[in-house]
Amino acid sequence: MYSESEVRDQWANGDATQIHHIFPKSKFPQLAHYLENLIKLTATQYYTKAHPSNKTDAINPDYQLVCLLAKSDSIEKSLKKNELYYRKESFIYCINTGLSQELNFDLSFRQIKTELATIYNDL
């Protein structure tokens, strides 16, 4: 696959050496093995943004949204290339489970991102 972070931000310098569970496996063990719930990050992104102050039991909700939006882009690009790594339905299942939502499985990726922004704005 790729060695760069799936999240393109100011902390994306260097190789993506960390695989991050967007929804933590400690709280959502049923999502732990879904590729749609895993995102490649640099060490800086992982230890300072995804898990503030290097506390891996803590989640930054704002960065969780950033990760979900980036993962949506990664999945959409992969599917457009006819790669078989991901399923949009599995991504929606992860979102629905992790955020206690009931998003429709026929949403477009643009609609998924709009729904995610709305959900996180209401948190």
C-alpha positions as CSV (number, residue, x, y, z in Angstrom):
1,M,0.0,0.0,0.0
2,Y,1.3,3.5,0.9
3,S,3.8,4.7,3.4
4,E,2.4,8.2,3.8
5,S,-0.3,9.3,6.2
6,E,-3.9,9.2,5.1
7,V,-4.5,12.6,6.9
8,R,-2.8,15.5,5.0
9,D,-2.1,18.0,7.7
10,Q,0.8,19.9,9.2
11,W,1.7,16.9,11.3
12,A,1.9,14.5,8.3
13,N,5.7,14.8,7.9
14,G,7.5,11.5,7.6
15,D,6.3,8.0,7.1
16,A,3.0,6.7,8.4
17,T,4.3,4.2,11.0
18,Q,1.2,4.1,13.1
19,I,-2.1,2.3,12.4
20,H,-4.8,4.0,14.4
21,H,-8.2,2.6,15.3
22,I,-10.6,5.6,14.6
23,F,-13.0,4.1,17.0
24,P,-10.9,2.6,19.8
25,K,-10.7,-1.2,20.0
26,S,-11.1,-1.0,23.8
27,K,-14.6,0.5,23.4
28,F,-15.6,-1.1,20.1
29,P,-13.9,-4.5,19.9
30,Q,-16.4,-5.5,17.1
31,L,-14.8,-2.8,14.9
32,A,-11.1,-3.7,15.7
33,H,-10.5,-5.6,12.5
34,Y,-12.4,-3.5,10.0
35,L,-10.0,-1.9,7.6
36,E,-12.5,0.9,7.3
37,N,-11.8,1.7,11.0
38,L,-8.0,1.7,10.6
39,I,-6.1,4.7,9.3
40,K,-2.4,5.3,8.7
41,L,-0.9,8.1,10.6
42,T,2.6,9.5,11.3
43,A,3.9,9.1,14.9
44,T,3.4,12.8,15.5
45,Q,-0.3,12.6,14.3
46,Y,-0.9,9.5,16.4
47,Y,0.8,10.6,19.7
48,T,-0.1,14.4,19.7
49,K,-3.4,14.7,17.7
50,A,-5.2,11.3,17.7
51,H,-4.2,10.6,21.4
52,P,-3.5,14.0,23.0
53,S,-0.4,14.2,25.2
54,N,0.6,10.6,24.3
55,K,-2.4,9.2,26.3
56,T,-3.4,6.3,24.1
57,D,-6.6,5.8,26.2
58,A,-7.8,9.3,25.3
59,I,-9.4,10.3,22.0
60,N,-9.5,13.7,20.5
61,P,-13.0,14.0,19.0
62,D,-12.0,16.8,16.6
63,Y,-9.2,14.7,15.2
64,Q,-11.4,11.7,15.1
65,L,-13.6,13.6,12.7
66,V,-10.5,14.6,10.7
67,C,-9.6,10.9,10.5
68,L,-13.1,9.8,9.4
69,L,-13.2,12.4,6.7
70,A,-9.7,11.4,5.5
71,K,-10.7,7.7,5.6
72,S,-13.8,8.5,3.6
73,D,-11.5,10.0,0.9
74,S,-9.2,7.0,1.0
75,I,-12.0,4.5,0.6
76,E,-13.7,6.4,-2.2
77,K,-10.4,6.7,-4.1
78,S,-9.7,3.0,-3.6
79,L,-13.1,2.0,-4.8
80,K,-12.8,4.2,-7.9
81,K,-9.6,2.3,-8.8
82,N,-11.6,-1.0,-8.4
83,E,-9.4,-2.1,-5.5
84,L,-11.1,-4.6,-3.2
85,Y,-9.7,-3.4,0.1
86,Y,-12.7,-1.6,1.4
87,R,-16.5,-1.6,1.3
88,K,-18.5,1.6,1.7
89,E,-21.2,-0.4,3.6
90,S,-18.5,-1.5,6.1
91,F,-17.4,2.1,6.6
92,I,-21.0,3.2,7.3
93,Y,-21.4,0.3,9.7
94,C,-18.3,1.5,11.6
95,I,-19.7,5.0,11.7
96,N,-23.1,3.8,12.8
97,T,-21.6,1.6,15.5
98,G,-19.0,4.1,16.8
99,L,-21.3,7.1,16.8
100,S,-24.7,5.4,17.6
101,Q,-26.1,6.5,14.3
102,E,-28.4,5.0,11.7
103,L,-26.9,6.4,8.5
104,N,-28.3,4.9,5.3
105,F,-26.1,2.5,3.4
106,D,-26.9,4.1,0.1
107,L,-25.4,7.5,0.9
108,S,-22.7,8.9,-1.4
109,F,-19.3,9.7,0.1
110,R,-20.1,13.4,-0.1
111,Q,-23.3,12.8,1.9
112,I,-21.4,10.7,4.4
113,K,-19.0,13.6,5.0
114,T,-21.8,16.0,5.4
115,E,-23.5,13.7,7.9
116,L,-20.2,13.3,9.8
117,A,-19.7,17.1,10.0
118,T,-23.3,17.5,11.3
119,I,-22.9,14.8,13.9
120,Y,-19.6,16.2,15.3
121,N,-21.0,19.7,15.3
122,D,-23.8,18.5,17.6
123,L,-21.3,16.7,20.0
